Amino acid sequence: MEKKNLNKTSTENGQAAAAHMSLDDEQRIKVLSPGMLVLKRFIRNKLAIVGIIIIVAVFIYSFVGGMISRYGETQIFYKTDTMMKNYASATVNSNYYYSVRDGKELKSSAQAAMILAVNKGQTRFTSGGNEFYLRQEGENFYSISELETVATVMYLGGRYNFKMENGYAGGEAFEEAFKAAAGAKQESFDFEGEHYSFTLSVKSYTVSKISNIAIASKSIIDMYSKDTPVTYDFRFAVEKAAGSDEKTFEVGGEKFELAEEEGSAMVYKVDGGTKTEYARMSSLLVTPSSGDVFLTIDFKDAVQEAIDSGAGSIDYTDADGATTHYTIERKDHQFDIKTESTTQLIDTYASPSSEHLLGTDGAGMDLMTRLMYGGRVSLIIGFVVVIIETVLGVILGGISGYFSGWVDNVIMRLVDIFNCIPSLPLYIILGTAMSAMNVPSQTRIFYLMMILGILSWPTVARVVRGQILSLREQEFMLATEATGLSVSRRIFKHLVPNVIPQIIVYATMGLGSVILTEATLSFLGLGVKYPYASWGNIINAVNDSYVLTHFWFVWIPAGFLILITVLGFNFVGDGLRDAFDPKMKR
């Protein structure tokens, strides 16, 4: 009896142990789950884990970094710099300057004709159908007048017969003045404050009234006050006084006095017994580089003295007591006057510092911030393009592989057509067209994603078609057909899920390729445009050899990010491919 109980106990223990060692359905599902097997294989792949770390780091840098960055994507930075800037130029004048009487006009063609007449020693010249009279009033000083015919004089039998024209009265005194000038063989005469000129043609004289319209002179007149203009009457009076013994004159009811000095002449305004400096006449032309700068005569005198003495610089104290240092550089017959100026400039290609950890680019923008936002664009374009090509490839590849026959032929010929399209020339044509149409930068990004996705789907379609051709004849598909499932459910519920592992591997490895393509297009100026950043258009700066060799921080960080991102996706793709391979060791 005792032995029987012992055997019974031993049998029960053996059954319990066998039950403990066996796998029930729940345990079998848990241990043999394909997803867990894939995950374990993937985790065992060290390069795949490195790829995951790289991708996560790049995503954090691009998306989180852009949100916490203190700078904006298109924020431009400036710097204050001291530089030598052109302040004025000086030259000894050798050209004629013209002053035209109010209400009159002297066109540039007439000025050119006047120069020719001076060089030829002529007193008359014609321009634009008008006749002008040229009279030398002094050295390098001419008056330019219009000629108006007032009389025609016939000389017959020793007598002058006058025919007045243009409503001019003439008179006996006028005739006598003309006869005296003609008898003395002169070409002009004065009458009642007016100047007249005449020419002889056979036996006929043409008498013209000379009306001054302008003066031409090589002298430069500078005013002491910037609010005082140099009028025609004032210039004419100063020039006349300089060439005569009478040094006092009146203009507009005001009295002036001219005091000649060596190489120049000072004009004083006389008010009772008081004389104040009013203007100066010289041959030195000093012109400010900016139209809103007024150069005082004291400054011009200092420049004149420096040029005469051969000094290369001057220290000038203005009316406010501020002393400024100017350098004078000679270039042929001209002197450039420069001074140090504090200017706000765009901080381009600034070296890495605490303010800008990776420096600034050629537009003065923070490179680290641009790389963050550029990473967003490059990654988003990569994922959107992969999604577009995957969706199109799965749909068309699934339909082609399931139906076969003429449907398969049509879709595969469409794939062949897309594969024959030269993608790079097409990108260049479309990029140039969008530039010509001024497509906005943001819209251009969407077009770029659509173009890349549409041109890339045939490869996915071929992969899906090949897998479905091998799966559609298996027993589980016969079961779906026997149960009466619709065609769409058979394809997308049972066939496509079995192809998903291959699609995931292809999409993961294709992400790196898309990022490289986008970077290449942006580098060529065909992709993402300013002001939006992408890693490709950041590297675009290296098309300048000077930037390539001197500013490494502009392109090396962007190139490094492209490198590690593509490597990361490739590592993950390789890891997934190995994990989904049933022949891999468990």
ZAMARGU-4260 file (C-alpha; in steps of 0.2 Angstrom, whole numbers, plus 5000, padded with zeros to 4 digits):
<rodrens>
0) 5000/5000/5000 | 5014/5012/5005 | 5023/5007/4988 | 5008/5011/4978 | 5006/5028/4986
5) 5024/5032/4983 | 5022/5028/4964 | 5007/5039/4964 | 5016/5053/4971 | 5031/5051/4960
10) 5019/5051/4945 | 5010/5067/4950 | 5027/5076/4953 | 5033/5071/4935 | 5017/5077/4928
15) 5018/5093/4937 | 5036/5095/4931 | 5031/5091/4913 | 5017/5104/4914 | 5030/5117/4921
20) 5042/5113/4907 | 5029/5114/4893 | 5023/5130/4883 | 5005/5134/4883 | 4998/5145/4869
25) 5000/5161/4878 | 5019/5158/4882 | 5022/5151/4864 | 5015/5167/4857 | 5025/5178/4869
30) 5041/5169/4865 | 5039/5166/4847 | 5032/5184/4842 | 5040/5189/4826 | 5040/5207/4832
35) 5050/5203/4847 | 5062/5192/4836 | 5065/5207/4825 | 5067/5219/4839 | 5080/5208/4848
40) 5089/5206/4832 | 5089/5224/4829 | 5095/5228/4847 | 5109/5216/4845 | 5115/5226/4830
45) 5127/5239/4837 | 5128/5250/4822 | 5109/5251/4821 | 5109/5257/4839 | 5122/5270/4834
50) 5111/5275/4820 | 5096/5277/4831 | 5106/5288/4843 | 5112/5299/4828 | 5095/5301/4821
55) 5087/5306/4838 | 5101/5318/4841 | 5099/5326/4824 | 5080/5328/4827 | 5083/5336/4844
60) 5096/5348/4837 | 5085/5353/4823 | 5068/5354/4830 | 5071/5357/4849 | 5086/5367/4846
65) 5077/5379/4834 | 5064/5382/4847 | 5076/5387/4861 | 5089/5396/4851 | 5089/5415/4855
70) 5092/5420/4837 | 5080/5419/4822 | 5083/5410/4806 | 5084/5426/4796 | 5091/5437/4809
75) 5105/5448/4803 | 5119/5454/4814 | 5129/5470/4813 | 5146/5476/4819 | 5153/5493/4822
80) 5169/5496/4813 | 5181/5510/4810 | 5187/5512/4792 | 5195/5525/4781 | 5181/5533/4771
85) 5182/5545/4757 | 5177/5562/4763 | 5181/5573/4749 | 5192/5575/4733 | 5202/5589/4727
90) 5209/5594/4710 | 5216/5609/4701 | 5202/5613/4690 | 5205/5613/4671 | 5187/5613/4665
95) 5175/5626/4661 | 5160/5629/4673 | 5144/5637/4667 | 5132/5649/4676 | 5116/5652/4666
100) 5105/5667/4668 | 5088/5664/4676 | 5075/5659/4662 | 5089/5655/4650 | 5096/5638/4644
105) 5112/5632/4638 | 5112/5614/4633 | 5126/5602/4634 | 5128/5602/4615 | 5130/5621/4615
110) 5143/5619/4629 | 5153/5607/4618 | 5151/5619/4603 | 5158/5633/4614 | 5174/5623/4618
115) 5177/5620/4600 | 5175/5639/4596 | 5187/5643/4610 | 5200/5631/4604 | 5198/5638/4586
120) 5198/5656/4592 | 5181/5659/4585 | 5168/5672/4591 | 5153/5664/4584 | 5146/5646/4585
125) 5130/5637/4581 | 5121/5623/4590 | 5103/5616/4588 | 5099/5629/4575 | 5103/5644/4586
130) 5118/5656/4584 | 5128/5661/4599 | 5141/5674/4601 | 5157/5671/4612 | 5166/5685/4620
135) 5182/5684/4630 | 5179/5694/4646 | 5196/5689/4655 | 5208/5675/4656 | 5198/5659/4655
140) 5182/5669/4657 | 5170/5670/4643 | 5152/5677/4641 | 5140/5667/4630 | 5126/5677/4621
145) 5112/5673/4610 | 5111/5683/4594 | 5095/5692/4589 | 5094/5700/4572 | 5089/5719/4573
150) 5093/5726/4556 | 5100/5723/4539 | 5111/5736/4531 | 5114/5738/4513 | 5130/5747/4507
155) 5127/5755/4490 | 5136/5770/4482 | 5145/5774/4498 | 5128/5775/4508 | 5121/5764/4521
160) 5103/5759/4519 | 5095/5752/4536 | 5081/5740/4537 | 5075/5737/4555 | 5069/5720/4560
165) 5060/5711/4574 | 5051/5727/4579 | 5067/5736/4584 | 5066/5755/4582 | 5084/5760/4579
170) 5087/5778/4576 | 5100/5790/4570 | 5111/5788/4585 | 5111/5769/4582 | 5115/5771/4564
175) 5130/5782/4568 | 5136/5770/4581 | 5135/5756/4568 | 5144/5767/4554 | 5158/5771/4566
180) 5161/5753/4570 | 5160/5747/4552 | 5172/5761/4546 | 5184/5755/4560 | 5182/5737/4553
185) 5176/5731/4570 | 5164/5717/4572 | 5154/5724/4587 | 5149/5740/4595 | 5140/5746/4611
190) 5124/5757/4611 | 5114/5762/4626 | 5121/5749/4637 | 5118/5735/4624 | 5131/5726/4614
195) 5129/5723/4596 | 5138/5712/4583 | 5137/5713/4564 | 5143/5702/4549 | 5146/5707/4531
200) 5140/5696/4517 | 5144/5704/4500 | 5136/5722/4501 | 5125/5717/4516 | 5127/5718/4534
205) 5117/5708/4547 | 5116/5717/4564 | 5112/5707/4579 | 5109/5711/4597 | 5119/5702/4609
210) 5110/5695/4624 | 5120/5687/4638 | 5113/5670/4643 | 5128/5662/4652 | 5146/5663/4657
215) 5160/5650/4656 | 5175/5651/4668 | 5188/5639/4675 | 5188/5648/4692 | 5180/5640/4707
220) 5169/5652/4718 | 5166/5645/4736 | 5154/5653/4748 | 5157/5655/4766 | 5139/5651/4770
225) 5131/5635/4763 | 5114/5644/4762 | 5121/5657/4750 | 5120/5652/4732 | 5132/5657/4718
230) 5121/5667/4706 | 5124/5672/4688 | 5125/5690/4692 | 5137/5688/4707 | 5149/5676/4697
235) 5149/5688/4682 | 5153/5703/4694 | 5167/5694/4703 | 5175/5688/4686 | 5174/5706/4679
240) 5182/5713/4695 | 5196/5700/4695 | 5201/5705/4677 | 5200/5724/4680 | 5207/5738/4691
245) 5191/5741/4699 | 5189/5730/4714 | 5173/5736/4721 | 5156/5731/4713 | 5138/5730/4717
250) 5126/5715/4715 | 5108/5716/4720 | 5110/5732/4729 | 5124/5725/4740 | 5142/5731/4740
255) 5157/5719/4738 | 5176/5721/4737 | 5188/5710/4729 | 5205/5707/4737 | 5217/5697/4726
260) 5230/5685/4734 | 5242/5673/4727 | 5233/5660/4717 | 5216/5666/4724 | 5205/5681/4728
265) 5194/5685/4743 | 5177/5693/4741 | 5171/5704/4756 | 5154/5710/4759 | 5155/5729/4763
270) 5142/5736/4775 | 5146/5753/4780 | 5164/5752/4787 | 5163/5734/4791 | 5169/5720/4779
275) 5165/5702/4781 | 5171/5687/4772 | 5158/5682/4759 | 5167/5671/4746 | 5183/5665/4738
280) 5188/5663/4720 | 5202/5650/4716 | 5207/5636/4704 | 5206/5622/4717 | 5190/5612/4716
285) 5186/5603/4732 | 5171/5592/4731 | 5163/5582/4746 | 5159/5564/4743 | 5142/5566/4751
290) 5129/5578/4745 | 5124/5583/4763 | 5142/5589/4768 | 5146/5607/4767 | 5165/5610/4766
295) 5170/5627/4773 | 5183/5638/4765 | 5194/5636/4780 | 5194/5617/4777 | 5198/5620/4758
300) 5212/5632/4763 | 5220/5619/4774 | 5218/5606/4760 | 5226/5619/4748 | 5241/5622/4760
305) 5244/5603/4762 | 5244/5600/4744 | 5256/5615/4740 | 5268/5609/4754 | 5266/5590/4749
310) 5259/5585/4766 | 5250/5569/4767 | 5238/5573/4780 | 5230/5588/4790 | 5222/5590/4807
315) 5207/5601/4805 | 5197/5609/4820 | 5179/5613/4815 | 5168/5627/4822 | 5162/5615/4836
320) 5180/5613/4842 | 5182/5595/4836 | 5198/5590/4828 | 5198/5577/4814 | 5213/5569/4806
325) 5212/5568/4787 | 5224/5559/4775 | 5227/5566/4758 | 5232/5553/4744 | 5236/5558/4726
330) 5230/5549/4711 | 5236/5557/4695 | 5229/5574/4695 | 5217/5571/4709 | 5219/5571/4728
335) 5208/5559/4739 | 5204/5566/4756 | 5200/5552/4768 | 5196/5551/4786 | 5192/5537/4799
340) 5173/5534/4800 | 5163/5523/4812 | 5152/5513/4802 | 5139/5499/4805 | 5142/5484/4794
345) 5134/5467/4792 | 5145/5455/4802 | 5149/5443/4788 | 5160/5428/4791 | 5163/5431/4809
350) 5174/5418/4817 | 5166/5407/4831 | 5164/5415/4847 | 5153/5415/4863 | 5140/5425/4854
355) 5140/5414/4838 | 5147/5397/4842 | 5149/5393/4824 | 5151/5410/4818 | 5141/5419/4805
360) 5138/5416/4786 | 5140/5428/4771 | 5123/5436/4775 | 5128/5440/4793 | 5116/5426/4800
365) 5121/5415/4815 | 5127/5398/4807 | 5121/5387/4822 | 5104/5393/4821 | 5104/5392/4802
370) 5109/5374/4804 | 5095/5370/4816 | 5082/5377/4804 | 5091/5369/4789 | 5090/5352/4798
375) 5071/5354/4799 | 5069/5358/4781 | 5081/5344/4775 | 5073/5331/4787 | 5055/5336/4783
380) 5059/5335/4764 | 5067/5318/4767 | 5052/5311/4776 | 5038/5319/4765 | 5047/5313/4749
385) 5049/5295/4756 | 5030/5295/4761 | 5025/5301/4744 | 5035/5288/4735 | 5031/5274/4747
390) 5012/5277/4745 | 5012/5278/4726 | 5024/5263/4725 | 5014/5252/4736 | 4997/5256/4728
395) 5004/5254/4710 | 5015/5240/4714 | 5002/5231/4724 | 4989/5232/4710 | 5002/5227/4697
400) 5008/5212/4706 | 4991/5206/4711 | 4982/5208/4694 | 4996/5204/4682 | 4991/5203/4664
405) 4988/5219/4655 | 4987/5229/4671 | 5004/5224/4675 | 5011/5228/4658 | 5003/5245/4658
410) 5010/5250/4676 | 5027/5242/4672 | 5028/5252/4656 | 5024/5268/4666 | 5038/5263/4678
415) 5050/5261/4663 | 5045/5278/4657 | 5049/5286/4674 | 5065/5277/4675 | 5070/5284/4658
420) 5067/5302/4663 | 5084/5311/4666 | 5081/5317/4683 | 5095/5330/4685 | 5092/5339/4669
425) 5073/5340/4674 | 5077/5347/4691 | 5088/5360/4683 | 5074/5365/4671 | 5060/5365/4684
430) 5072/5375/4696 | 5076/5388/4683 | 5057/5389/4678 | 5052/5392/4696 | 5066/5406/4698
435) 5060/5414/4682 | 5042/5414/4689 | 5048/5421/4706 | 5040/5406/4715 | 5040/5411/4734
440) 5053/5401/4744 | 5040/5392/4755 | 5030/5387/4740 | 5046/5381/4731 | 5049/5369/4745
445) 5032/5360/4743 | 5035/5359/4724 | 5053/5352/4727 | 5045/5338/4739 | 5032/5334/4726
450) 5044/5333/4712 | 5056/5322/4721 | 5042/5310/4727 | 5034/5308/4710 | 5050/5304/4702
455) 5056/5291/4715 | 5040/5280/4717 | 5045/5267/4702 | 5058/5258/4713 | 5046/5255/4727
460) 5033/5249/4715 | 5045/5236/4708 | 5050/5230/4725 | 5031/5228/4730 | 5026/5220/4714
465) 5040/5207/4715 | 5035/5202/4733 | 5017/5201/4729 | 5020/5190/4714 | 5028/5177/4726
470) 5015/5179/4739 | 4999/5179/4729 | 4999/5160/4725 | 5002/5155/4744 | 4989/5146/4754
475) 4983/5160/4764 | 4979/5170/4748 | 4968/5155/4742 | 4959/5155/4759 | 4955/5174/4757
480) 4949/5171/4740 | 4938/5156/4746 | 4931/5167/4760 | 4925/5179/4747 | 4935/5194/4753
485) 4936/5209/4741 | 4951/5212/4730 | 4956/5228/4739 | 4955/5219/4756 | 4966/5205/4749
490) 4979/5217/4742 | 4980/5230/4756 | 4974/5219/4771 | 4984/5203/4767 | 4997/5205/4754
495) 5004/5223/4757 | 5007/5220/4776 | 5018/5205/4772 | 5028/5217/4761 | 5030/5230/4775
500) 5046/5224/4782 | 5055/5226/4765 | 5046/5243/4762 | 5052/5249/4779 | 5070/5244/4775
505) 5069/5253/4758 | 5061/5269/4765 | 5074/5270/4779 | 5089/5268/4768 | 5080/5280/4755
510) 5079/5294/4768 | 5098/5297/4767 | 5098/5297/4748 | 5084/5310/4748 | 5093/5321/4760
515) 5108/5320/4749 | 5098/5324/4733 | 5090/5339/4742 | 5107/5345/4748 | 5114/5343/4730
520) 5100/5353/4722 | 5101/5367/4735 | 5120/5368/4733 | 5117/5370/4714 | 5104/5384/4718
525) 5089/5373/4712 | 5082/5368/4729 | 5077/5378/4744 | 5080/5396/4742 | 5085/5411/4753
530) 5079/5416/4766 | 5075/5398/4771 | 5089/5387/4776 | 5094/5370/4771 | 5110/5361/4774
535) 5113/5361/4755 | 5111/5380/4752 | 5122/5383/4767 | 5136/5373/4759 | 5133/5383/4743
540) 5145/5396/4750 | 5160/5385/4745 | 5157/5389/4727 | 5169/5403/4731 | 5187/5397/4733
545) 5191/5411/4746 | 5177/5406/4757 | 5182/5387/4755 | 5200/5391/4761 | 5197/5404/4774
550) 5181/5401/4782 | 5180/5383/4786 | 5166/5385/4799 | 5154/5390/4786 | 5153/5373/4776
555) 5161/5360/4787 | 5147/5359/4800 | 5134/5358/4787 | 5144/5344/4778 | 5146/5335/4794
560) 5128/5335/4798 | 5123/5328/4781 | 5137/5315/4783 | 5131/5309/4800 | 5112/5310/4796
565) 5114/5299/4780 | 5125/5287/4790 | 5113/5286/4804 | 5098/5282/4792 | 5109/5269/4783
570) 5114/5261/4799 | 5096/5259/4804 | 5091/5253/4787 | 5105/5240/4787 | 5100/5235/4805
575) 5081/5233/4800 | 5086/5223/4784 | 5096/5211/4795 | 5083/5210/4808 | 5069/5206/4796
580) 5080/5192/4788 | 5074/5175/4794 | 5091/5168/4791 | 5099/5178/4804 | 5105/5170/4820
585) 5093/5172/4834
</rodrens>
